[in-house]
Amino acid sequence: EFPRDVILNNFPSPENTNSSTAPAVSRLIDQFNKLPGIGPKTAQRIAYYLIRMPAQEALDLAEIIGSVKNRIVFCTTCQNIAESDPCSLCANPARDHSRICVVQEPLDVLSLNKIGIFNGLYHVLNGVIDPMSNIGPEDLKISELLERIHHNSPQEIIIATNTTVEGEATAMYLSKLIQPLGPRVTRLARGLPAGGDLEYADDLTLTRAFEGRQDF
């Protein structure tokens, strides 16, 4: 058997694992590692995949990323990500403007809109109330929602925040603010799993949750 110190000396220590990586590649890996849900190993795989891509494809990808940052705006009506203001959903006269579905994030609009069961409008809070992360009501797009209700007098506000502790607390907070203003306030039914996110729910679960929504 080899002595333990000989074995250890032939393997790099954790802090030196990137010592042989080109600086440009290390910076690329670091940037991918900052993305949500991307760990160090996944960041390395993405970086080396891009390196192996044809040069033109890599340049096209870089151009697309740059154009997104330049072209994307937030709809001043629903606070969703869009390329125009108002966005295509808010500007569509065929949609039911008497109902507004309130969601946490732009991805939730995609999840709900793709199943085609809801033909109303949306409002994106861009987060939830989370005291542990120092996120209060003033950090969300709540005042914009109340302004919409005041000016447009919708018949129903559907609160579709996630069924986490923070999502439920935000839903309760919103209901107390909205109910005195007149519209019916509903909450998606418990077809959604507790602690789950809308973007990961399947179409059937979303449909049942939407159809089974209840008054607060």
Secondary structure, DSSP 8 states (H G I E B T S, - for coil): ---HHHHHHTS--GGGTTTTS-HHHHHHHHHHHTSTT--HHHHHHHHHHHHHS-HHHHHHHHHHHHHHHHH-EE-TTT--EESSSS-TTTT-TTSEEEEEEEESSHHHHHHHHHTT---EEEEE-SS--BGGGTB-GGGTTHHHHHHHHHHH--SEEEE---SSHHHHHHHHHHHHHHGGGSSEEEE--TTS-TT--GGGS-HHHHHHHHHT-EE-
